[in-house]
Amino acid sequence: MFQRLVPNLEDIGLLSDRMRSYYDEAGLLVYAGAKNASQLSEQNLLCNNDEMAAKALAQ
């Protein structure tokens, strides 16, 4: 969920310096700089779903 949320917050300017510190504390800044919704293609979404499914099955 956060891999989609954080880049979009950053893109629309809602990840300010003040908020960034809270996201950093929670370990969520690892998702900053990733592709936002306008940069994702159908292939990106399908590929990510396959990766998540494989991780879930491995557990």
SULCOR-V931061 format. One record per helix or strand of 3 or more residues. SS is the DSSP state (2 for helix, 1 for strand). FROM is the first residue (numbers start at 0). LEN is the number of residues. Records with the same first field share a line. If there is no record, write none. Layout:
# SULCOR-V931061
SS: FROM-LEN ; FROM-LEN
This chain:
# SULCOR-V931061
2: 1-10 ; 16-9 ; 28-3 ; 36-3 ; 41-17
